[in-house]
Amino acid sequence: MEIYKHKNTGKYFVYIHDSGDNKALFVTPLNEIKALSLCQFSEDEDGDENCLVSNRLIEAEQVQKFHEYGKRRSEENYENAVDALSEMSASKGKYFIESLLK
């Protein structure tokens, strides 16, 4: 798990992914998901989530929110793929599935 230390507060934010324009999506110490400027952070660390929690760098709730976000995104991607596939012709759908299996 990757975390970033906020320059002003010294608190750690859980990194989710880059969101463009020198911003990234984070789970904040208040368990909110926010896009924030990377220039607000001084250092990043990688570590085992259990160690990060036990060393009190992040809270267990931040880890839970991180995993919930990932699960929700996976479910949304699945639903979008099913919707797109249902709108394709049979031949395009077959080609799409075959290309995924390669």
Secondary structure, DSSP 4 states (H G I P E B T S, - for coil): -EEEEETTT--EEEEEEEEETTEEEEE-TTS-EEEEEGGGEEEEEE--HHHHHHTTSS-HHHHHHHHHHHHHHHHHHHHHHHHHHHHS-HHHHHHHHHHHH-
